[in-house]
């Protein structure tokens, strides 16, 4: 790891610190408030009524796992696989990973490379920022959950184990890694940051919809296996099953492959 990569990473963190702080506080607050929501349902014994609000096709698609969701721990866990949370964190990874394309567009890369900084330093910077920003978001989310459970777990409610939330955070980190790597590979060859972000965003949306179809429609199941979201399994964790290491390996592998492609493409491109 070179000094140039750390200098660029510090510069990037200074530019996005406001967004990271605001987003992190918002996500932590959401996790904290979910504990309050779960506590309310527990005190009112309303989990049975909540399950009746789900449409029949949703209950059939979810199967027995819906019973695990209709509990204090299930509601608290929702913040780690809610579509809005996933969209926000994947979007953050895409935004950060497309920074190299933005620097090519603004010619900042010319100024940077006129100093003792290499192209690999620029890519290493992006990897460091992806890891740092993603870790910060997940740390704040887990902290929000922990604070909520510590102060506001209602009497008689089965408090979920810390291992559950660490497993959920690990799964979320893996899917963030996969899309960070894919976005970095796209940005390494793009001339415009907006174009790179648009392509990565459309790919993420298509993959999410493909996975959704595969879960709801049997003929689409084989195709859904090409979506990274296919390997983001959270309901088994809520039901008490251990973390599926194979899924984590696949998601991290996709991210690592994207990062490697990004290094190669950025080193060979004409800037």
C-alpha positions in Angstrom: 0.0 0.0 0.0 1.6 3.3 -1.1 1.5 6.8 0.4 -0.2 8.0 -2.8 -3.2 5.8 -2.3 -3.7 6.9 1.3 -3.4 10.6 0.2 -6.0 10.1 -2.4 -8.2 8.2 0.0 -8.0 11.0 2.6 -8.9 13.5 -0.1 -12.0 11.4 -1.1 -13.2 10.9 2.4 -13.0 14.7 3.0 -15.2 15.3 0.0 -17.9 12.8 1.0 -17.7 13.0 4.8 -20.9 15.0 5.0 -22.9 12.4 3.0 -21.4 9.6 5.1 -22.2 11.2 8.4 -25.7 12.1 7.4 -26.5 8.7 5.8 -24.9 6.8 8.7 -26.9 8.7 11.3 -30.1 8.1 9.3 -29.5 4.3 9.0 -28.5 4.0 12.7 -31.7 5.9 13.6 -33.8 3.6 11.5 -32.4 0.5 13.2 -33.1 2.1 16.6 -36.7 2.9 15.7 -37.3 -0.6 14.3 -36.6 -1.8 17.9 -39.4 0.6 19.1 -41.8 -0.8 16.4 -41.0 -4.4 17.4 -41.5 -3.5 21.0 -44.8 -2.0 20.3 -46.0 -5.1 18.5 -44.7 -7.2 21.4 -46.5 -5.2 24.1 -49.7 -5.3 22.1 -49.4 -9.0 21.2 -50.1 -7.9 17.6 -47.8 -10.2 15.7 -50.7 -12.6 14.8 -52.7 -9.6 13.5 -49.7 -8.4 11.5 -49.4 -11.7 9.7 -53.0 -11.5 8.6 -52.2 -8.2 6.8 -49.9 -10.0 4.4 -51.5 -11.1 1.1 -52.0 -14.8 0.6 -49.5 -15.0 -2.2 -46.8 -13.4 -0.1 -47.4 -15.9 2.7 -47.2 -18.7 0.2 -44.0 -17.4 -1.4 -42.3 -16.8 2.0 -43.4 -20.2 3.3 -42.5 -21.1 6.9 -40.0 -18.2 7.1 -42.8 -15.7 7.4 -43.4 -17.1 10.9 -39.8 -16.1 11.9 -40.4 -12.6 10.6 -43.6 -12.2 12.7 -41.6 -11.9 15.9 -39.7 -9.3 17.9 -36.4 -10.4 16.5 -37.8 -10.6 12.9 -39.1 -7.0 13.0 -35.8 -5.8 14.4 -33.9 -7.7 11.7 -35.9 -6.1 8.9 -33.5 -3.1 8.7 -30.8 -5.3 7.3 -32.7 -6.5 4.3 -35.3 -3.9 3.7 -35.3 -3.0 0.0 -34.8 0.7 0.8 -31.8 0.0 2.9 -30.3 -2.4 0.3 -30.9 0.2 -2.4 -29.3 3.0 -0.3 -26.2 1.0 0.5 -25.7 -0.5 -3.0 -26.2 3.0 -4.4 -23.5 4.4 -2.1 -21.1 1.7 -3.3 -21.9 2.6 -6.9 -21.4 6.3 -6.2 -18.0 5.8 -4.5 -16.8 3.2 -7.1 -17.5 5.5 -10.0 -15.1 8.2 -8.7 -12.3 7.3 -11.1 -14.6 8.0 -14.0 -15.4 11.4 -12.5 -11.7 12.2 -12.1 -11.1 11.4 -15.8 -14.0 13.5 -16.8 -12.9 16.6 -14.7 -9.2 16.0 -15.6 -8.3 15.7 -11.9 -6.5 12.5 -12.8 -4.0 14.5 -14.9 -3.1 16.6 -12.0 -2.8 13.6 -9.7 -0.6 11.6 -12.1 1.7 14.6 -12.5 2.8 13.8 -8.9 4.4 10.6 -7.6 1.1 8.8 -7.8 0.4 5.8 -10.1 -2.8 4.6 -11.7 -2.9 1.7 -9.3 -2.9 4.2 -6.5 -6.1 5.7 -7.8 -7.8 2.3 -7.9 -6.4 1.3 -4.5 -7.9 4.6 -3.2 -11.3 3.6 -4.4 -11.0 0.2 -2.8 -10.0 1.8 0.5 -12.9 4.2 0.4 -15.3 1.5 -0.5 -14.2 -0.6 2.5 -14.1 2.3 4.9 -17.4 3.8 3.9 -19.2 0.4 3.9 -17.7 -0.6 7.2 -18.8 2.7 8.8 -22.4 2.3 7.6 -22.7 -1.2 8.9 -21.0 -0.3 12.2 -23.5 2.5 12.8 -26.4 0.2 11.8 -25.3 -2.4 14.3 -24.7 0.2 16.9 -28.2 1.6 16.4 -29.7 -1.9 16.9 -27.6 -2.6 19.9 -28.5 0.7 21.6 -32.2 0.0 20.9 -32.1 -3.5 22.2 -30.1 -2.4 25.3 -32.5 0.3 26.4 -35.9 -0.7 24.9 -36.4 -4.4 24.8 -39.8 -5.0 26.4 -40.2 -7.5 29.3 -40.9 -11.0 28.0 -39.6 -10.4 24.5 -37.1 -12.9 23.2 -34.0 -10.7 22.5 -32.2 -11.8 19.3 -28.6 -12.8 19.7 -25.7 -10.5 18.7 -24.6 -13.2 16.3 -27.7 -12.8 14.2 -27.0 -9.1 13.5 -23.4 -9.8 12.8 -24.4 -12.4 10.3 -26.9 -10.1 8.7 -24.3 -7.3 8.6 -21.8 -9.7 7.1 -24.3 -10.7 4.4 -25.0 -7.1 3.6 -21.3 -6.4 3.5 -20.8 -9.2 0.9 -23.5 -7.9 -1.4 -22.1 -4.4 -1.1 -18.7 -5.7 -2.0 -20.0 -7.4 -5.1 -21.6 -4.3 -6.4 -18.7 -2.1 -5.5 -16.4 -4.4 -7.5 -18.8 -4.5 -10.5 -19.1 -0.7 -10.4 -15.4 -0.2 -10.2 -14.9 -2.4 -13.3 -17.5 -0.3 -15.2 -16.0 3.0 -14.0 -12.5 2.0 -15.0 -13.4 2.2 -18.7 -16.0 5.0 -18.6 -15.4 8.6 -19.7 -18.3 10.1 -17.7 -19.2 9.4 -14.1 -22.9 9.8 -14.8 -22.7 7.1 -17.6 -20.8 4.7 -15.3 -23.3 5.2 -12.5 -26.2 4.8 -14.8 -24.9 1.5 -16.2 -24.1 0.1 -12.8 -27.5 1.3 -11.4 -29.4 -0.3 -14.3 -27.4 -3.6 -13.8 -28.2 -3.6 -10.1 -31.9 -3.0 -10.7 -32.1 -5.7 -13.4 -30.3 -8.1 -11.1 -32.7 -7.3 -8.2 -35.8 -7.8 -10.4 -34.4 -11.0 -11.8 -33.8 -12.4 -8.3 -37.3 -11.3 -7.3 -38.9 -13.1 -10.3 -36.8 -16.2 -9.6 -38.2 -16.3 -6.0 -41.8 -15.8 -7.1 -41.9 -17.6 -10.5 -40.4 -21.1 -10.8 -39.5 -20.9 -14.5 -37.2 -17.9 -13.7 -35.3 -19.7 -11.0 -32.4 -20.9 -13.1 -31.8 -17.4 -14.5 -32.0 -15.7 -11.1 -28.8 -17.6 -10.2 -26.8 -15.1 -12.2 -27.9 -12.2 -10.0 -25.7 -11.4 -7.0 -28.9 -10.8 -5.0 -29.7 -14.5 -5.4 -27.0 -15.2 -2.9 -28.2 -12.6 -0.4 -30.1 -14.9 1.9 -31.4 -13.3 5.1 -34.6 -15.1 6.1 -32.8 -18.4 6.9 -30.7 -16.4 9.4 -33.8 -14.9 11.0 -35.1 -18.5 11.3 -32.0 -19.5 13.3 -30.0 -21.1 10.6 -26.2 -20.5 10.4 -24.6 -18.1 7.9 -24.2 -19.8 4.5 -20.5 -19.4 3.8 -20.9 -20.4 0.2 -23.0 -17.3 -0.5 -20.5 -15.0 1.1 -17.7 -16.5 -0.9 -19.6 -16.1 -4.2 -20.5 -12.4 -3.5 -17.0 -11.5 -2.3 -15.6 -13.4 -5.3 -17.7 -11.3 -7.7 -16.5 -8.1 -6.0 -12.8 -9.2 -6.1 -13.1 -10.1 -9.8 -14.6 -6.7 -10.6 -11.8 -5.0 -8.7 -9.2 -7.0 -10.5 -10.8 -6.1 -13.9 -10.9 -2.4 -12.8 -7.2 -2.4 -12.0 -6.4 -3.9 -15.4 -8.7 -1.7 -17.5 -7.7 1.5 -15.7 -4.0 0.7 -16.2 -4.5 0.2 -19.9 -7.0 2.9 -20.8 -6.1 6.2 -22.6 -6.6 9.1 -20.2 
